[in-house]
Amino acid sequence: MNGLVPFPVMFPALEVMTEGRHGLAVGTRLPLDKLPFVIGRGKEAALHTSSGLVSRRHWEVVFEFERWWVRDLGTTHGTWRLGERVLDAELLDGDVFEVARSECFRLLLSEPVDPRDAEMELAILDRPDDEERWSVYADWLQEHGAPLGERLANPAPEGDRRWLGALAGLAGRGELHVGWAHGLPARLTLRCLSTSRPDIGWEQRLATILRQPQLRFLRSLELDLGSFLRESPRVEWGARLLELLGPDALPSLDRLAIGPGTPPPDVSALEPAIAARRQRHPRFATTAGTLFFPWRQATLTRGQDVFQLRSAGSFHVGPPRSDLELGGCPAFGILSLEDRWRLTVEASRDVKLNGVVCKSAQLRPGDVIEPMPGTRLLFDA
């Protein structure tokens, strides 16, 4: 446990946004009264963490040239701002950054403004596609000085990761797919790309989602829990998910899904819990039979050519005598293992998955593999 005294605090400060090996509760604010402020595994760091992904002196926050900066101190696993790895990046009020793709913090120069009006929010929940209600809500927020009001009034560009808060890093790495509406995230798909067990599990990721105020109007949430847990879905996953959501979290949610995977045979056991949530939130359309969705026949498509993938086996791309020969392409394989499809790159050259360089990853329907510039392969299953 760090020997820091988080309260009371004056600004500027760092706020802990996610759980981690630092021993501090989410929401803890750390005053930036002694600079540089260093985080690392070394005991001399201002904020100590025991994470094996973090260097002894990992990053520092400094104030230079009348601006705030986060600076990576030459680490292996990096420092990330808005989902992009940085060496030296300016921080604005409210900006979120990560250490080693895990522990997340944000800079606070003043108290965040988040006024709420229950009547207007209920009106939007009742008719979430009504543009006029969104416009009225945006005007009210602007009158009360909330940055969210300006965002709703002028939502472009919709993909601005600043509005994902502590989730920006997940989106930048391709572990969170986001669909936008009215300038806010409306649809989320959470996955784990790593082929080894993740340090941060799905429950912690879900807790981060539930803490983000800009997600209060989220309408669709899909969780690829098989990519976290490395096994076929079990009915206990659905029960735990519904328990964590509780009666009031994400009241605008009308779709909840777990998959893809082999659906468990006893999903009917979840019907009472789902019916209870639907009674409280009538827009919630999920039934036990649709909470889990299955794999389909796996295919790899290049242009007009569609290749069928075996449900038990491997498919190789690249050199001669591969299942798909592509001259000049790094060799890689798509493997079926433990109810998952996995991409494994056999060469040292870069292969991109959905625009992000990777060496190995778990696949899900809709993934685009780019083994070299101009070549796109669509995975579906």
C-alpha positions as CSV (number, residue, x, y, z in Angstrom):
1,M,0.0,0.0,0.0
2,N,1.3,3.4,-0.9
3,G,1.9,5.9,1.9
4,L,0.0,8.6,0.1
5,V,-2.7,10.7,1.8
6,P,-5.3,11.2,-0.9
7,F,-7.8,13.4,0.9
8,P,-8.3,16.4,1.1
9,V,-6.6,17.4,-2.2
10,M,-6.0,20.6,-4.0
11,F,-5.7,20.8,-7.8
12,P,-3.8,19.8,-9.9
13,A,-4.1,16.1,-9.1
14,L,-4.0,12.7,-10.6
15,E,-7.1,10.5,-10.2
16,V,-7.0,6.7,-10.2
17,M,-9.3,5.5,-12.9
18,T,-8.9,1.7,-12.7
19,E,-7.9,-1.0,-10.3
20,G,-4.3,-2.0,-10.3
21,R,-1.2,-3.2,-8.3
22,H,-0.8,0.2,-6.7
23,G,-3.2,-0.6,-3.9
24,L,-5.3,2.6,-4.3
25,A,-9.1,2.7,-4.7
26,V,-10.6,3.9,-7.9
27,G,-11.4,7.6,-7.5
28,T,-8.4,8.3,-5.2
29,R,-6.9,11.7,-6.0
30,L,-3.2,12.3,-5.6
31,P,-2.0,15.9,-5.4
32,L,0.7,17.0,-7.8
33,D,2.4,19.3,-5.3
34,K,5.9,17.7,-5.8
35,L,7.2,17.4,-9.3
36,P,8.2,15.4,-11.2
37,F,5.6,12.8,-10.0
38,V,7.0,9.4,-10.9
39,I,5.3,6.0,-10.9
40,G,7.2,2.7,-10.9
41,R,8.1,-0.5,-9.1
42,G,11.0,1.3,-7.4
43,K,10.3,2.3,-3.8
44,E,11.6,5.8,-4.5
45,A,8.7,6.4,-6.9
46,A,6.0,8.8,-5.7
47,L,3.4,6.1,-6.6
48,H,4.6,2.6,-6.2
49,T,3.1,-0.4,-8.0
50,S,4.0,-4.1,-7.9
51,S,2.9,-4.9,-11.5
52,G,5.5,-6.9,-13.4
53,L,4.7,-4.9,-16.5
54,V,5.8,-1.6,-14.9
55,S,9.5,-0.5,-14.9
56,R,11.3,0.7,-11.7
57,R,10.8,4.3,-13.0
58,H,8.1,4.0,-15.6
59,W,6.6,7.5,-16.3
60,E,6.6,10.9,-14.8
61,V,4.2,13.9,-14.9
62,V,5.8,17.3,-15.1
63,F,4.8,20.9,-15.6
64,E,7.0,22.6,-18.2
65,F,6.5,25.6,-20.6
66,E,3.3,26.4,-18.8
67,R,1.8,23.0,-19.8
68,W,1.4,19.6,-18.2
69,W,3.2,16.6,-19.8
70,V,3.4,12.8,-19.2
71,R,6.8,11.4,-20.1
72,D,7.8,7.8,-20.6
73,L,11.1,7.0,-19.0
74,G,12.4,4.4,-21.5
75,T,10.1,1.5,-20.7
76,T,9.5,-1.9,-22.3
77,H,5.7,-1.9,-22.0
78,G,5.2,1.8,-22.6
79,T,3.0,4.7,-21.6
80,W,-0.3,5.3,-23.5
81,R,-2.5,8.3,-24.0
82,L,-5.9,8.0,-25.6
83,G,-4.9,4.5,-26.8
84,E,-1.6,5.5,-28.5
85,R,1.9,4.9,-27.2
86,V,3.7,8.1,-26.3
87,L,7.2,9.1,-25.2
88,D,6.4,12.7,-24.3
89,A,2.8,14.0,-24.6
90,E,0.9,17.1,-23.4
91,L,-2.0,16.5,-21.0
92,L,-5.1,18.6,-21.0
93,D,-7.6,18.8,-18.1
94,G,-9.4,15.4,-17.9
95,D,-7.0,13.6,-20.2
96,V,-6.6,9.9,-19.4
97,F,-3.4,7.9,-19.8
98,E,-2.2,4.4,-19.0
99,V,0.9,2.7,-17.7
100,A,1.8,-0.6,-19.5
101,R,-1.7,-1.0,-20.9
102,S,-3.2,-1.6,-17.5
103,E,-3.3,1.0,-14.7
104,C,-5.1,4.1,-15.8
105,F,-5.0,7.7,-14.4
106,R,-6.4,11.1,-15.5
107,L,-5.1,14.7,-14.9
108,L,-7.5,17.0,-13.0
109,L,-6.9,20.7,-13.0
110,S,-10.3,21.4,-11.6
111,E,-13.4,19.6,-10.3
112,P,-15.2,17.8,-13.2
113,V,-18.6,19.2,-13.9
114,D,-21.3,16.6,-14.4
115,P,-24.8,18.1,-13.7
116,R,-27.7,15.7,-13.9
117,D,-31.4,16.2,-14.6
118,A,-33.4,13.1,-13.9
119,E,-36.5,14.2,-15.8
120,M,-34.6,14.9,-19.1
121,E,-32.6,11.7,-18.8
122,L,-35.8,9.7,-18.3
123,A,-37.3,11.4,-21.4
124,I,-34.3,10.3,-23.5
125,L,-34.4,6.7,-22.0
126,D,-38.1,6.6,-23.1
127,R,-37.3,7.7,-26.7
128,P,-33.6,7.4,-27.3
129,D,-33.9,8.2,-31.1
130,D,-35.7,11.5,-30.5
131,E,-33.4,14.2,-31.8
132,E,-35.4,17.0,-30.2
133,R,-35.0,15.5,-26.7
134,W,-31.2,15.2,-27.2
135,S,-31.1,18.9,-28.4
136,V,-33.0,20.1,-25.3
137,Y,-30.7,18.0,-23.1
138,A,-27.6,19.5,-24.8
139,D,-28.9,23.0,-24.3
140,W,-29.5,22.4,-20.6
141,L,-26.0,20.9,-20.1
142,Q,-24.4,23.8,-21.8
143,E,-26.3,26.3,-19.6
144,H,-24.9,24.5,-16.6
145,G,-21.3,24.5,-17.8
146,A,-21.0,20.8,-18.6
147,P,-18.5,19.9,-21.5
148,L,-20.9,17.1,-22.4
149,G,-23.4,19.7,-23.6
150,E,-21.1,21.0,-26.2
151,R,-20.3,17.4,-27.2
152,L,-23.9,16.6,-27.7
153,A,-24.6,19.8,-29.7
154,N,-21.5,19.2,-32.0
155,P,-20.8,15.5,-32.0
156,A,-18.3,15.3,-34.9
157,P,-15.9,13.7,-35.1
158,E,-17.7,10.9,-33.4
159,G,-14.7,8.7,-32.9
160,D,-12.9,11.1,-30.5
161,R,-11.4,8.8,-27.9
162,R,-11.3,11.6,-25.3
163,W,-15.0,10.8,-24.8
164,L,-14.2,7.2,-23.8
165,G,-12.4,8.2,-20.6
166,A,-10.6,5.2,-19.0
167,L,-11.7,3.1,-22.0
168,A,-9.7,5.0,-24.6
169,G,-6.7,2.6,-24.3
170,L,-8.9,-0.4,-24.9
171,A,-10.3,1.1,-28.0
172,G,-6.9,2.1,-29.3
173,R,-5.6,-1.4,-28.9
174,G,-8.7,-3.0,-30.6
175,E,-10.0,-4.6,-27.4
176,L,-13.1,-2.3,-27.4
177,H,-15.2,-1.8,-30.5
178,V,-17.4,1.3,-30.3
179,G,-20.5,2.4,-32.1
180,W,-21.4,6.1,-31.7
181,A,-24.8,8.0,-31.6
182,H,-25.4,11.6,-30.7
183,G,-21.7,12.0,-30.0
184,L,-21.7,9.3,-27.3
185,P,-20.8,5.6,-27.3
186,A,-24.0,3.7,-28.0
187,R,-22.7,0.2,-28.7
188,L,-19.7,-1.5,-27.1
189,T,-18.0,-4.9,-27.8
190,L,-15.4,-5.9,-25.2
191,R,-12.9,-8.5,-26.0
192,C,-9.4,-9.8,-25.0
193,L,-6.9,-10.1,-27.8
194,S,-4.1,-11.7,-25.9
195,T,-3.6,-15.5,-26.3
196,S,-2.3,-15.7,-22.7
197,R,-4.5,-15.0,-19.7
198,P,-4.9,-11.3,-19.1
199,D,-3.7,-9.5,-16.0
200,I,-7.0,-7.6,-15.8
201,G,-10.1,-9.8,-16.1
202,W,-13.5,-9.1,-17.7
203,E,-15.2,-8.2,-14.4
204,Q,-12.7,-5.4,-13.8
205,R,-13.2,-4.2,-17.4
206,L,-16.9,-4.2,-16.9
207,A,-16.5,-2.2,-13.7
208,T,-14.6,0.4,-15.7
209,I,-17.4,0.6,-18.2
210,L,-20.0,1.0,-15.5
211,R,-18.1,3.9,-13.9
212,Q,-18.0,6.1,-17.0
213,P,-20.7,8.7,-16.8
214,Q,-20.7,9.2,-20.6
215,L,-22.0,5.7,-21.0
216,R,-25.2,6.2,-19.1
217,F,-27.1,6.0,-22.4
218,L,-25.4,2.9,-23.7
219,R,-27.8,0.7,-25.7
220,S,-25.9,-2.4,-26.7
221,L,-23.2,-4.3,-24.8
222,E,-21.5,-7.4,-26.1
223,L,-18.9,-9.3,-24.1
224,D,-16.6,-11.8,-25.6
225,L,-16.0,-13.6,-22.3
226,G,-14.6,-16.7,-24.0
227,S,-11.6,-14.6,-25.0
228,F,-10.9,-13.8,-21.3
229,L,-11.7,-17.2,-19.8
230,R,-10.4,-19.6,-22.5
231,E,-13.3,-22.1,-22.4
232,S,-16.8,-22.6,-23.8
233,P,-19.5,-20.4,-22.2
234,R,-21.2,-21.5,-19.0
235,V,-24.5,-20.3,-17.6
236,E,-22.6,-19.0,-14.6
237,W,-21.1,-16.3,-16.8
238,G,-24.6,-14.9,-17.6
239,A,-25.6,-15.1,-13.9
240,R,-22.5,-13.2,-12.9
241,L,-22.9,-10.6,-15.6
242,L,-26.6,-9.9,-14.6
243,E,-25.5,-9.7,-11.0
244,L,-22.8,-7.1,-11.8
245,L,-25.2,-5.0,-13.8
246,G,-27.6,-4.9,-11.0
247,P,-31.1,-3.3,-11.3
248,D,-30.0,0.2,-12.2
249,A,-26.7,0.1,-14.1
250,L,-27.1,1.0,-17.8
251,P,-30.8,1.7,-17.8
252,S,-30.9,2.4,-21.5
253,L,-29.5,-1.0,-22.4
254,D,-31.7,-2.9,-24.9
255,R,-29.2,-5.6,-26.0
256,L,-26.9,-7.7,-23.9
257,A,-24.9,-10.5,-25.4
258,I,-22.2,-13.0,-24.5
259,G,-20.2,-14.7,-27.3
260,P,-19.3,-16.0,-29.7
261,G,-19.0,-19.5,-28.3
262,T,-20.7,-22.8,-27.8
263,P,-23.9,-21.8,-25.9
264,P,-24.5,-23.7,-22.6
265,P,-27.4,-26.1,-22.6
266,D,-29.0,-24.7,-19.4
267,V,-29.6,-21.1,-20.4
268,S,-33.2,-21.2,-19.3
269,A,-32.0,-21.0,-15.7
270,L,-31.3,-17.3,-16.4
271,E,-34.8,-16.4,-17.4
272,P,-36.1,-15.2,-14.0
273,A,-33.1,-12.8,-13.6
274,I,-33.6,-11.5,-17.2
275,A,-37.3,-11.1,-16.7
276,A,-36.7,-9.1,-13.5
277,R,-34.5,-6.7,-15.3
278,R,-36.9,-6.4,-18.2
279,Q,-39.7,-5.5,-15.8
280,R,-37.6,-2.6,-14.5
281,H,-36.3,-1.6,-17.9
282,P,-38.9,-2.5,-20.6
283,R,-36.5,-1.7,-23.5
284,F,-34.3,-4.6,-22.4
285,A,-35.0,-7.2,-25.1
286,T,-32.6,-10.0,-24.3
287,T,-34.0,-13.4,-23.5
288,A,-32.0,-16.3,-22.0
289,G,-31.9,-18.0,-25.4
290,T,-30.3,-15.0,-27.1
291,L,-28.0,-13.9,-24.3
292,F,-25.4,-16.4,-25.6
293,F,-24.7,-16.5,-29.4
294,P,-22.9,-19.3,-31.2
295,W,-20.0,-19.5,-33.6
296,R,-21.0,-20.0,-37.3
297,Q,-19.0,-21.7,-40.0
298,A,-15.6,-19.9,-40.0
299,T,-14.5,-18.4,-43.3
300,L,-11.6,-16.2,-44.6
301,T,-12.6,-14.0,-47.5
302,R,-10.3,-12.2,-49.9
303,G,-12.1,-10.3,-52.5
304,Q,-14.5,-12.7,-54.2
305,D,-12.7,-15.8,-52.8
306,V,-14.2,-17.4,-49.7
307,F,-12.1,-20.1,-47.9
308,Q,-13.8,-22.5,-45.4
309,L,-11.9,-23.0,-42.2
310,R,-12.0,-26.4,-40.4
311,S,-13.6,-26.3,-36.9
312,A,-10.7,-28.5,-35.6
313,G,-7.4,-27.7,-37.3
314,S,-5.5,-24.9,-38.8
315,F,-5.4,-22.7,-41.9
316,H,-2.0,-21.4,-43.2
317,V,-1.4,-18.3,-45.3
318,G,1.8,-17.2,-47.0
319,P,4.5,-19.3,-48.6
320,P,4.0,-21.9,-51.3
321,R,2.0,-25.0,-50.4
322,S,0.0,-23.0,-47.8
323,D,-3.8,-23.2,-47.8
324,L,-3.7,-19.7,-49.2
325,E,-0.6,-18.7,-51.1
326,L,0.3,-15.0,-51.0
327,G,3.6,-14.0,-52.5
328,G,5.6,-11.7,-50.2
329,C,3.2,-12.2,-47.3
330,P,4.4,-12.9,-43.8
331,A,3.5,-16.5,-42.9
332,F,0.7,-16.8,-40.4
333,G,-1.9,-19.3,-39.3
334,I,-5.5,-19.4,-38.0
335,L,-5.9,-22.1,-35.5
336,S,-9.0,-23.6,-33.8
337,L,-8.3,-24.3,-30.1
338,E,-10.5,-24.5,-27.0
339,D,-13.6,-23.0,-28.6
340,R,-11.5,-20.1,-29.9
341,W,-10.0,-19.0,-33.2
342,R,-6.5,-17.7,-32.9
343,L,-4.2,-15.8,-35.2
344,T,-0.5,-16.7,-35.0
345,V,2.1,-14.8,-37.0
346,E,5.1,-17.0,-37.8
347,A,7.4,-14.3,-39.3
348,S,9.0,-11.3,-37.7
349,R,7.3,-8.9,-40.2
350,D,4.2,-7.0,-39.1
351,V,0.7,-8.2,-39.6
352,K,-2.2,-5.9,-38.7
353,L,-5.5,-6.9,-37.1
354,N,-8.1,-4.2,-37.6
355,G,-5.4,-1.7,-38.3
356,V,-3.3,-2.6,-35.2
357,V,0.0,-4.5,-35.5
358,C,-0.1,-7.9,-33.7
359,K,1.9,-11.1,-33.5
360,S,-0.8,-13.3,-32.0
361,A,-4.5,-12.6,-31.1
362,Q,-7.8,-14.2,-30.5
363,L,-10.2,-13.7,-33.4
364,R,-13.9,-12.9,-33.5
365,P,-16.4,-12.3,-36.4
366,G,-15.7,-9.3,-38.5
367,D,-11.9,-9.1,-37.9
368,V,-9.8,-7.8,-40.8
369,I,-6.3,-9.2,-41.2
370,E,-3.9,-7.1,-43.2
371,P,-0.7,-9.2,-43.8
372,M,0.8,-6.6,-46.1
373,P,-0.3,-3.2,-47.6
374,G,-3.2,-3.6,-50.0
375,T,-4.2,-7.1,-48.9
376,R,-7.2,-7.5,-46.6
377,L,-8.6,-10.8,-45.4
378,L,-12.0,-10.8,-43.6
379,F,-12.5,-13.4,-40.8
380,D,-16.0,-14.4,-40.1
381,A,-17.4,-17.2,-37.9
